[in-house]
């Protein structure tokens, strides 16, 4: 019994366990992955919005992938306010120039990065958005300034198809 | 099990019992020696069993009429309330039953905290109980999502987003939980499936919980080990059965009051508005039984640390048997612990209150102090108290304490000498 030599049976044990583990993993993965977004959910990946009726100082909220997207046509005051902010004052430093390529238009997910509520327009200490759930304040560029949210509101992939239409996604 | 020598009286019974010893089990359960000094705080185990069975039976009947689909769930709940025969009654029992379940479980947990029921040799009973409690919270949360009202939807959004606090993989986990890019139909159908499954998991754990209980036997108000069976015990049937039955009746009066006279008082009016992903209700609050933990979550200004604090507040209970260093179980003989115990009760109630209030100003400050104290109680006060506290003399037997008229003999003698 004290012999330490690897036996034929040890090899069989190891090989069987290894093959069994791979087999089990191959069965478990489909059971886990079935919970990920399915093909029909992924198919709704982009949406086109007509923004011709939107006047400066107003926000349009549209649904994209089940989430609200804020399309804000900003006034010159709001743009100036957003661009005057120093980077060191920001919790999640991002330049307004990077968030709104066309300064008049701010397009972002209307989802608070804390726990996913929809922030309210024209509210809060920074004239931007305020989340009623846990009190996060966002500025006119949708950047987090005060409260528990860790990041700025996310800017999704979007483009102007023509002067009046934005394609999100 | 102590009754291996049990033999059924009838021939048929013997024949059956030799093949499947169910009658031996039944005999063990009826004769099970129970400390004779158990008070009414010990009746909540039976009450909780009643709550679980009630939730399963009403849940099964509701599932016969409910439709788990984002477009139809809200309407199907209204259909249950208006059209289904006695649908209103079944749903109100189920919805208020969840609250009654938590009411009973909190009393049950605080009973254990007072009398030291979590201490050796009952750690496994306690840990099984904490797992049951966690599953109860999961089941209650998912059940609250099913009516697909505004609170359902936004509660689901906020709670699932807690996982996004996990570094790197958080967002992926949330998408996986949702089955999409927001809470939607795939989320609803999986929540319904899990909500259906969890009660049966709880049932299995309850069997283990009771099995583990029957190994050392019940703790008791004086918290001393007893010989069983002996003069210190009575058989479970009829003594405890009658006592539990009476307490259950009292409990059912409270239950029936909510069901028939205030069926919506514990709910939230916003949940009678259908889910709308474009509008968040002005003030999101969880059900009352989750408020203390919600207050802890909000009292930490950092997202990840807030989630960690909230989970720790629950999981810290699992290691309680090793945090409490005192050898004496019952708070009756621990004059200092008894005071800290009541401070903890007040602390949790305060957390529950501020959890329902907006997280700002004075409320936020109170929540932070109360959160700090909660952890202080378990991590500092309890370990230190075991070494520093001067405990009172413990009676040698339950009979001694019963005949003395109070579980605390020393206190009785003290009082008597003062009166003289």
Interface residues (C-beta under 8 A of the other chain):
Chain A: X32 X35 X36 X37 X38 X41 X61 X63 X65 X66 X67 X68 X114 X115 X116 X117 X118 X131 X132 X133 X134 X135 X148 X149 X150
Chain B: X154 X157 X158 X159 X160 X161 X162 X164 X175 X176 X177 X178 X179 X180 X181 X182 X183 X184 X186 X190 X277 X278 X279 X280 X281 X282 X283 X284 X298 X301 X302 X303 X304 X306 X358 X359 X360
